[in-house]
Amino acid sequence: MIITQFYTLSILSLIIGTAAIYLAMIESVPVSWLYYHYFIRKPLNWSILLFLLSWSSLIYFRENQWPLWTLPPIIMALFALILTYKMHHEKAFPSVFFPEMSDKPYELPIEETMELAVITYEGISKCYPLDYVIHHHIVNDHFGTRTVALTYCAMCHSIIPFDVTDIGPLFVASFKNSNMIVADKATKTFFQQATFQSLIGKLHPTTLTMIPFQIMTWSDVKDTIKNPLVVYVTKKDFKEFQLPIPGIWKKLIATEATPGLSSKNRDKTFPARTRVIGILEPSFENHIVYLKKTVLSASIIHNKELGFYLIAHSGTVNGYKDVVNGQHVIIIIENNKLIDQLSETHWTMFGKYLSGSIQADLDPIAVSDEYWFSWKKFHEDTEVIMDFD
């Protein structure tokens, strides 16, 4: 009977220690389970291990001989405690807090075609290679007096920076519907990255604030920004991305599988990992989306109804308003520059002012280059724009 109780407790500790992973993979599991498990998993498994050790010690003092049969369940409980710390999204994808910027950006081991998230905020521009960010999922950084959390969910390829000045840095807390859940360090409130909405916690209900950003290749960054501020990286930061189980990531993304989101609840209008450009501008009532391949093919798209341009260059897509300093612009691409036909103002392909009467950069809008399955899941009212001038 006692042996059964020992093994029952040790198995229970294993279930608790790995629950962060399998609970996130079960679509029907409520977010509240993920939330409360985050807080109780460590105290529970410490309690089980200490209880088994205490019980074994009591038997030893009574019988003057250590009960060897208790060692296997104790070892199991110890192993479960290690898993409690190791097998959690917070550990698997360790967030970065206020990284060092390189004082020699041109000597960094960044390949010309590598893509970087470029955030210009509070008059400061900083660049983060996506092949570095993906290993951490979140990079928290200072922009003057503001704090920004750059988030990158590898599973759905959604890259979204948030202004978190009021709540503080974020970390990866869990996973739901094949999209990561982020949380603030101070209160541990859970937020769904894709919707910006809080799910549970002290700050609920509230919404994260996205800020516009751009995706550029390293070659374009060097051509566009003089002496860019780039996060310090080494070759080790560009190792091949892996999930905690080696080899499974490549196999996963080669299929239609969307862990945590069942096939029956996934829109199948397009293959799951079709890349789309979603418009996240908060001033728009509905969410609209374009197939990325059509934007790349067109190079420039003008949505006259909503008043913005999508500009494709070097495999990346960025968006800008069609009004600059109160003046409407009609933009064309010529000689690898953006040119306003009305004022003959010139900008770089990334909206940086070069010459002309409108002496200002183009005003960026918030867009997301992500997978179709994720966009549709979290923006059910979306309209796919297939026809455009």
C-alpha positions in Angstrom: 0.0 0.0 0.0 2.8 2.5 0.9 4.7 1.5 -2.2 1.7 2.3 -4.3 1.3 5.7 -2.7 4.9 6.5 -3.3 4.7 5.7 -7.0 1.4 7.4 -7.3 2.9 10.6 -6.0 6.0 10.4 -8.2 3.8 9.8 -11.3 1.6 12.7 -10.3 4.7 14.9 -10.1 5.7 13.8 -13.6 2.3 14.8 -14.9 2.6 18.2 -13.2 6.1 18.7 -14.5 5.2 18.2 -18.1 1.8 19.7 -18.1 2.9 23.0 -19.5 3.5 21.3 -22.8 0.7 18.9 -23.2 -2.0 21.1 -21.8 -1.0 23.8 -24.4 -1.4 21.2 -27.1 -5.0 20.3 -26.1 -7.4 22.7 -27.8 -10.2 22.2 -25.3 -8.1 23.0 -22.2 -9.2 26.4 -20.8 -6.6 29.2 -20.5 -7.3 29.3 -16.8 -5.7 25.9 -16.4 -2.5 27.1 -18.2 -2.5 30.2 -16.0 -2.9 28.5 -12.6 -0.5 25.7 -13.6 2.1 28.4 -14.1 1.9 29.3 -10.5 1.4 26.0 -8.8 3.6 23.6 -10.7 6.8 24.4 -8.7 5.3 24.5 -5.2 3.4 21.3 -5.8 6.4 19.3 -7.1 8.7 20.6 -4.4 6.1 19.6 -1.9 5.8 16.1 -3.4 9.6 15.6 -3.4 10.1 16.8 0.2 7.1 14.7 1.3 8.6 11.6 -0.2 12.0 12.3 1.4 10.5 13.0 4.8 8.4 9.9 4.6 11.5 7.8 3.7 13.4 9.4 6.5 10.7 8.6 9.0 10.8 4.9 7.9 14.5 4.9 8.3 14.3 6.2 11.8 11.7 3.7 12.7 13.4 0.7 11.1 17.0 1.9 11.4 17.5 1.0 7.7 16.9 3.1 4.6 14.0 1.6 2.6 15.7 1.1 -0.8 12.4 0.6 -2.5 11.7 4.4 -2.1 14.7 5.4 -4.2 13.0 4.8 -7.7 9.9 7.0 -6.9 12.1 9.6 -5.2 14.4 9.7 -8.3 11.2 10.0 -10.5 10.0 12.9 -8.3 13.4 14.6 -8.6 13.4 14.2 -12.3 9.9 15.6 -12.4 11.0 18.7 -10.5 13.8 19.2 -13.1 11.2 19.0 -15.9 9.0 21.5 -14.0 11.7 24.1 -14.5 13.0 22.9 -17.9 9.8 21.9 -19.8 8.1 25.3 -19.8 7.7 27.8 -22.6 9.4 30.4 -20.4 12.5 28.3 -20.2 12.4 26.9 -23.8 12.2 30.4 -25.2 14.1 32.7 -22.8 13.1 36.3 -23.3 15.8 38.9 -23.7 15.8 41.9 -21.4 17.5 45.1 -22.7 20.2 43.6 -24.9 23.5 45.3 -25.7 23.7 47.2 -29.0 26.8 46.6 -31.1 29.3 49.4 -31.5 30.6 47.7 -34.7 27.4 46.7 -36.6 29.1 46.1 -39.9 31.4 43.5 -38.3 28.4 41.4 -37.0 28.0 37.9 -38.6 24.8 38.9 -40.4 24.3 37.7 -44.0 23.2 40.2 -46.6 19.8 38.4 -47.2 19.0 38.0 -43.5 15.8 39.7 -42.5 15.7 42.2 -39.5 12.9 43.8 -37.6 13.5 47.5 -37.7 11.7 49.5 -35.0 11.8 53.3 -35.2 10.2 54.7 -32.1 10.7 57.9 -30.0 13.2 59.1 -32.6 15.3 55.9 -32.2 15.8 53.1 -34.7 17.0 49.7 -33.6 17.4 46.5 -35.6 17.0 42.9 -34.6 17.8 39.9 -36.9 14.8 37.6 -37.0 17.1 34.5 -36.9 18.2 35.8 -33.5 14.7 36.8 -32.2 13.1 33.4 -33.1 15.2 31.6 -30.4 13.9 33.9 -27.7 10.4 34.8 -29.1 10.6 38.1 -27.1 13.2 40.9 -27.0 12.5 43.7 -24.5 14.3 46.9 -25.1 14.4 50.6 -24.2 13.5 53.3 -26.7 14.2 56.5 -24.9 11.7 56.6 -22.0 9.6 53.9 -23.6 9.8 50.1 -23.3 9.1 47.9 -26.3 8.7 44.2 -26.4 9.4 42.7 -29.9 7.4 39.4 -30.0 7.9 36.6 -32.6 5.7 33.5 -32.5 7.6 31.0 -34.6 4.6 28.7 -35.0 2.4 31.3 -36.8 5.2 33.6 -38.0 3.6 36.6 -36.4 6.1 39.4 -35.5 4.5 42.1 -33.4 6.2 44.8 -31.3 4.3 46.3 -28.3 4.7 49.4 -26.3 4.8 47.9 -22.8 6.0 51.0 -20.9 3.1 50.9 -18.5 3.2 47.3 -17.7 6.9 46.4 -18.1 8.8 43.6 -20.0 7.1 40.5 -21.4 8.0 36.8 -21.4 6.7 33.7 -23.0 4.1 32.3 -20.7 2.3 29.6 -22.6 0.7 28.6 -25.9 -2.9 28.5 -27.2 -4.5 27.8 -30.5 -1.0 27.5 -32.1 -0.1 31.0 -31.0 2.0 32.1 -28.1 0.7 33.6 -24.9 2.9 36.4 -23.5 2.8 37.7 -19.9 4.2 40.7 -18.1 6.9 40.1 -15.5 5.2 42.2 -12.8 1.7 40.8 -12.6 1.9 37.6 -14.8 -1.2 38.7 -16.7 -1.6 36.4 -19.8 -2.1 38.0 -23.3 -2.8 36.4 -26.6 0.0 37.7 -28.9 -2.1 37.5 -32.1 -5.1 39.5 -30.7 -3.2 41.8 -28.2 -6.0 41.0 -25.8 -5.5 40.0 -22.1 -6.9 36.5 -21.2 -6.6 36.3 -17.5 -4.7 37.9 -14.6 -4.5 41.1 -12.5 -4.5 43.4 -15.5 -7.4 41.7 -17.3 -9.3 43.1 -19.2 -6.7 45.2 -21.1 -5.1 45.4 -24.5 -1.5 45.6 -25.6 -0.5 48.5 -27.9 1.2 47.5 -31.2 3.7 49.9 -32.8 4.5 50.0 -36.5 7.8 48.5 -37.6 9.5 47.3 -40.8 11.1 44.2 -42.1 14.3 44.7 -44.0 17.2 42.6 -45.3 20.6 43.4 -43.8 21.6 44.7 -47.2 18.7 47.1 -47.2 19.3 48.2 -43.7 22.9 49.2 -44.6 21.7 51.1 -47.6 18.9 52.8 -45.8 20.1 53.6 -42.2 23.5 55.2 -41.6 25.3 53.6 -38.7 22.4 51.4 -37.6 21.8 50.4 -34.1 21.9 46.6 -34.2 21.6 44.2 -31.3 24.9 42.5 -30.6 24.9 39.0 -32.0 27.4 36.2 -32.5 27.3 33.1 -34.8 25.9 31.1 -32.0 22.8 33.3 -32.1 22.1 32.1 -35.6 22.1 28.4 -34.9 19.3 26.4 -36.5 16.0 26.9 -34.7 14.7 23.8 -32.8 11.9 22.9 -30.5 12.8 21.2 -27.3 12.5 17.9 -29.2 15.4 18.0 -31.8 14.4 17.5 -35.4 10.6 17.9 -34.9 10.5 21.5 -36.1 11.5 20.9 -39.7 9.1 18.0 -39.9 6.3 20.1 -38.4 6.5 23.1 -40.7 6.6 20.8 -43.8 3.1 19.7 -43.0 -0.4 21.2 -42.5 -0.2 20.4 -38.8 -1.0 23.3 -36.4 -0.3 22.0 -32.8 -2.9 23.2 -30.4 -5.4 24.1 -33.2 -7.4 21.2 -34.6 -7.9 20.7 -38.3 -11.7 21.0 -38.0 -11.3 24.4 -36.4 -8.8 25.7 -39.0 -9.9 27.6 -42.1 -8.9 25.7 -45.2 -9.4 28.4 -47.8 -5.6 28.4 -48.3 -2.9 26.0 -47.1 -2.2 26.5 -43.4 1.3 28.1 -44.0 0.3 30.3 -46.8 2.1 33.7 -46.1 -0.3 36.6 -45.9 0.1 40.3 -45.2 -2.5 41.3 -42.6 -3.4 45.0 -42.0 -3.5 45.7 -38.3 -3.9 49.5 -38.4 -6.2 50.2 -35.4 -8.1 53.0 -37.2 -9.6 50.4 -39.7 -12.9 48.9 -38.7 -12.3 45.5 -40.3 -9.2 43.4 -40.7 -8.1 42.9 -44.3 -5.4 40.7 -45.7 -3.5 40.1 -48.9 -1.7 37.0 -50.1 2.0 37.8 -49.8 2.8 36.3 -53.2 0.4 38.7 -55.0 1.9 41.7 -53.2 5.5 40.6 -54.1 4.3 40.1 -57.7 2.7 43.6 -57.9 5.6 45.4 -56.0 3.2 48.2 -55.1 -0.5 48.2 -54.1 -2.6 51.2 -53.3 -5.7 50.7 -51.3 -7.5 53.9 -52.1 -10.5 53.2 -49.9 -8.5 52.9 -46.7 -5.7 55.1 -47.8 -2.5 53.1 -47.7 0.2 51.6 -49.8 1.9 48.2 -49.6 5.4 48.2 -50.9 7.3 45.0 -51.7 11.1 44.9 -51.8 13.7 42.2 -51.4 11.1 39.7 -50.4 9.7 41.9 -47.6 6.4 43.9 -47.5 5.8 47.1 -45.6 2.9 49.5 -45.4 2.5 53.3 -45.5 -0.3 55.8 -45.4 -1.0 57.7 -48.6 -1.1 61.1 -46.8 2.2 62.7 -45.7 2.2 66.0 -43.8 -1.4 66.5 -44.8 -0.7 66.0 -48.5 -2.1 63.1 -50.6 0.6 61.2 -52.5 0.4 59.1 -55.6 3.4 56.8 -55.4 5.2 54.9 -58.1 8.4 52.9 -58.1 11.2 54.1 -60.3 14.9 53.4 -60.3 14.5 51.6 -56.9 12.9 54.7 -55.3 9.4 55.7 -54.3 8.3 58.8 -56.1 5.2 60.9 -55.6 3.8 61.9 -59.0 2.2 65.0 -57.6 5.1 66.6 -55.8 8.0 64.6 -57.3 9.2 63.9 -53.7 11.5 60.9 -53.5 11.8 58.3 -50.8 13.8 55.2 -50.4 12.0 51.8 -50.8 11.5 52.0 -47.0 9.9 55.4 -46.9 12.9 57.4 -45.9 12.9 61.0 -47.3 15.5 61.7 -50.0 14.4 64.9 -51.8 11.4 67.0 -52.8 8.9 69.4 -51.4 7.3 67.0 -48.8 10.2 66.9 -46.4 9.1 64.0 -44.3 9.3 60.2 -44.2 6.3 58.2 -45.2 4.0 57.3 -42.3 4.1 53.6 -41.7 1.1 51.5 -40.9 1.0 48.3 -38.8 1.1 45.1 -40.9 1.8 41.5 -40.1 3.5 39.0 -42.4 2.3 35.7 -41.0 0.6 32.3 -41.8 -2.9 32.2 -43.1 -4.2 29.7 -40.4 -3.2 32.0 -37.6 -4.4 35.2 -39.2 -7.9 33.7 -39.9 -8.2 32.1 -36.5 -7.7 35.3 -34.7 -9.3 37.7 -37.2 -12.5 35.9 -38.2 -14.0 39.0 -39.8 -11.1 39.2 -42.2 -11.5 40.1 -45.9 -9.1 38.7 -48.4 -8.3 41.3 -51.0 -7.7 39.5 -54.3 -8.5 42.2 -56.8 -6.7 45.6 -56.8 -5.5 48.2 -59.3 
